[in-house]
Structures are given as structure tokens and as C-alpha cells.
Amino acid sequence: MKSFLLGIVVAELVALPIGCNPFGPDQSVVLGVSSLDAPATISAGSPLTVVLTVTTGGCESFDRMVAVRGASGASLTVYGRDASKGRTDIMCPQDLRSEQHSYSFDPPFQSEFTVQVDRGRLSPLSATVDVQ
């Protein structure tokens, strides 16, 4: 019985790095955003939905958006994965794509709400929405 349990533990320890290697390279990157679309006005009780046009392709793929929100605005950062980061055995195709991704903010909002998008080394994009 002990050898059977030991076999299961050893099998789990061998299989764990295959699914998720904690010592592998961090492949996170900030993706480029070419446009930010937001409505000019919204009503005070309505959610605010913005649409970002994100550039992916090659070895880069969309992963997630992270928002930091304050009373009068929010900052969005779009993260992706670069499959070639930390690897020399991979070649990336030269295909750039534009994907649209949306993000919604729930009320309450102040009379003006500004959304800013961090684009890494490029200057940020921003849009100001009037709340009525």
C-alpha cells in the first residue's frame, strides 16, 4: 500500500511541471492598443462599456485587461502572452491582427469619467465621458 501511494505522489510530482512550470519564463507583455472607443455621454445609472482595438499576432496573444479605478476615472492595461519570450526554439509568423475587446465599468460615476489606456512605451490613449 505504501509503495502504491508513493507511486501516485511521484507521478503527480512529474506531471505538475508539464502543466505549469513555476520556473519557466514570464511571457507576459503589454499589448499595443490602436484605438479606444467610448460613448460621449451616458446616464448616471448606466454601466459604461468601452471597446479597445488590441494588436496581436505573431507569437503574441490576448490574455486579460486590468483596470485601476478611481472616483473620476480609470486606467486600463491590456496584457498578453508572448510565446517566444524566453525561448529560442520558436519562430513567430509575421501576421499582425487587430482584435476588439470590451470592458465595462459599473456606476456610480462623477459628472465626467475619464478612461485612460496604458500602451507601454507609447503615449496613453484617453476618452472622457459625460455622465448625465
Secondary structure, DSSP 8 states (H G I E B T S, - for coil): -HHHHHHHHHHHHHHHHHH--TTS---EEE-EEEEEE--SEE-TTS-EEEEEEEEEETTEEEEEEEEEE-SSEEEEEEEEEETTTT-SS------EEEEEEEEEE-S---SEEEEEEEETTEEEEEEEEEE-
